[in-house]
Amino acid sequence: ISSGNQISFQDVLKKRSNEYSQGSEIKFSKHAASRLETRKIELSDNQVARLQDGMQRANEKGIKDSLVIMDKLAFIVNVPSATVVTAMDQLDDSENIFTNIDGAVIV
């Protein structure tokens, strides 16, 4: 980069963050949608907004695959694609072990 076109790291980070927030409507994978449906979990508009906020906060910290905890629900989210990969509630019979994440956000 020539001296006339230098861009600070902070400027790049802010630009990426703005790009994320402008075009990042939450998507649910087939697996996550199935999990929500079979457990009869319905997300309110407020919960969707909080999940969106958690994804934005994870993005700002550079997290790629995040655990987002909200109320009595847990979501594994691929942040760059704004996709909920899986969802579970407190009644889930799994061992409550989360792998392949690089950060967690509580909203």
PAVO-184367 format. One record per residue (C-alpha): residue number from 0; x, y, z. Coordinates in steps of 0.2 Angstrom, whole numbers. Last residue first. Example, Ala and Ser with C-alpha at 12.3 -4.5 7.8 and 13.67 -1.06 7.14 Angstrom:
PAVO-184367
NODE   seq       u       v       w
NODE     1      68      -5      36
NODE     0      62     -22      39
//
This chain:
PAVO-184367
NODE   seq       u       v       w
NODE   106    -135     -60     130
NODE   105    -121     -72     135
NODE   104    -107     -73     122
NODE   103     -95     -87     119
NODE   102     -79     -89     109
NODE   101     -69    -100      98
NODE   100     -81    -114      96
NODE    99     -77    -132      89
NODE    98     -84    -141     104
NODE    97     -98    -138     116
NODE    96    -102    -150     130
NODE    95    -119    -150     137
NODE    94    -120    -169     139
NODE    93    -135    -170     128
NODE    92    -152    -173     135
NODE    91    -158    -156     130
NODE    90    -170    -150     143
NODE    89    -160    -134     146
NODE    88    -163    -129     128
NODE    87    -154    -132     112
NODE    86    -150    -124      95
NODE    85    -139    -129      81
NODE    84    -130    -120      66
NODE    83    -137    -103      68
NODE    82    -131     -94      53
NODE    81    -124     -76      52
NODE    80    -112     -82      38
NODE    79     -96     -75      46
NODE    78    -103     -79      64
NODE    77    -106     -97      63
NODE    76    -118     -99      78
NODE    75    -120    -112      91
NODE    74    -136    -108     101
NODE    73    -140    -111     119
NODE    72    -157    -108     127
NODE    71    -162    -105     145
NODE    70    -162     -86     144
NODE    69    -149     -83     130
NODE    68    -132     -91     128
NODE    67    -123     -89     112
NODE    66    -109    -101     108
NODE    65     -98     -94      94
NODE    64     -90    -100      79
NODE    63     -80     -86      70
NODE    62     -76     -74      84
NODE    61     -66     -59      79
NODE    60     -71     -49      94
NODE    59     -83     -37      84
NODE    58     -91     -53      76
NODE    57     -95     -60      93
NODE    56    -103     -44      98
NODE    55    -113     -44      82
NODE    54    -118     -62      84
NODE    53    -124     -58     102
NODE    52    -134     -43      96
NODE    51    -143     -54      82
NODE    50    -147     -66      96
NODE    49    -154     -52     106
NODE    48    -164     -46      92
NODE    47    -171     -64      89
NODE    46    -175     -65     107
NODE    45    -185     -48     106
NODE    44    -194     -54      91
NODE    43    -199     -69     101
NODE    42    -191     -86      97
NODE    41    -202    -101      97
NODE    40    -196    -118     104
NODE    39    -207    -132     101
NODE    38    -193    -145     105
NODE    37    -195    -153      88
NODE    36    -197    -136      79
NODE    35    -182    -128      87
NODE    34    -171    -143      83
NODE    33    -177    -144      66
NODE    32    -173    -126      62
NODE    31    -156    -129      70
NODE    30    -153    -144      59
NODE    29    -159    -135      43
NODE    28    -148    -121      46
NODE    27    -155    -105      53
NODE    26    -152     -88      46
NODE    25    -150     -72      55
NODE    24    -150     -56      44
NODE    23    -132     -50      42
NODE    22    -131     -37      28
NODE    21    -129     -20      37
NODE    20    -121     -27      53
NODE    19    -108     -37      44
NODE    18    -103     -23      32
NODE    17    -102     -11      47
NODE    16     -90     -23      57
NODE    15     -80     -25      41
NODE    14     -78      -6      39
NODE    13     -74      -4      58
NODE    12     -61     -17      57
NODE    11     -53     -10      42
NODE    10     -53       8      50
NODE     9     -45       1      66
NODE     8     -32      -8      56
NODE     7     -27       9      48
NODE     6     -29      13      30
NODE     5     -14      19      20
NODE     4     -18      25       3
NODE     3      -6      40       1
NODE     2       9      30       9
NODE     1       7      17      -5
NODE     0       0       0       0
//
